[in-house]
Amino acid sequence: MQIVVDLNRCQGYAQCVFLAPRVFELHGEEALMYAPAVPGEQHEHVRRAAAACPVQAILVGEPAGDGVASSGAGDGRAGVDGR
């Protein structure tokens, strides 16, 4: 599973942090950090976090057979402020 957070939509409500704290972290008041590649044991937590996001900023995708994520997810970590 791969995820991408739409940083233009994310408002830092942090519902994802409460539901999937091993994938999402809040740094300061606005900086949401996340791991784009989700470990298997966290899939259900991430699905719940995506469903709970008030602005639907979390995009969830399954990797394609060639190792490329269908959601277009990149690698590395991203923050709400674009850093």
Secondary structure, DSSP 8 states (H G I E B T S, - for coil): -EEEE-TTT-----HHHHH-TTTEEEETTTEEEE-SB--GGGHHHHHHHHHH-TT--EEEE-B-TTS-BTT---SS-B-TT--
